[in-house]
Amino acid sequence: MSERSLDWLRQAEKDIEKAKSDLETGYYEWACFTAQQAAEKAIKGVYQHIHGEAGGHGTKALLENLPFEDRLAWLDDARFLDKLYIPTRYPNGLPQGIPHDYFTKSDAEQAIEAAWRIYEWCKSKISQS
């Protein structure tokens, strides 16, 4: 299998752009979810780069299993993003209403910032070799 870490990283960057677009148009729940997806893809790019196996969708777990000591600096961002994986998309992830009723501009901004920090860290790992 060919090494495609840069493809994963490029898609993560496009996902961050999409999250910013959703933020601008008031789709805060989708901005949050897309930010989570961007971080997940960036991290999976690092796994591709080191020829590792990346399973699942939890950014925290994915980060914890990487062999880089400085990965721990991004766990709070990953924890935050993982909380957005289901309730941003499904009404049954919330007590009532729909995701659009719950997620705010501030949530979306925080998610995009967290995803960007993880993306930048992943980019630095992939570009080191």
C-alpha positions, 0 to 999 in steps of 0.5 A: 500500500502506498504512503498517502499521509499528504493526502490525509493532511490535505483533506484535513486542511480542506475540512477546516476550510469547510468548517470555517464556511459553516461557521460563517453561514451559521451551521455551527453544529456542522462546523463542530463536526467537520472540525472533529473530522479534520483533526481525525484525518490529520492524525490518520495522516501521521499514522500513514506517515509512520506506517502505523494502523489507525482504527476508530474515530476518537482523536484522543485515542488516536493521539494517545497511541502515537509514538511521539512524546509531545502528542500529549500536549494536544489531548485536551483539544482531542477530548473537546473534539471527540465530544462533538462527534455524535451530538452534532449530527443526531437528535438522539444525542441530545435531550430534545430538539436538534443539534442546530438548537444546541451548538453555538458560534463559540463552540464552532470557533473553539472546535476550529481552533482545536482542529487547527492546532492538531492539524499544525502538529500533525503537519510538523510530524509529517514534514520532519522527514 
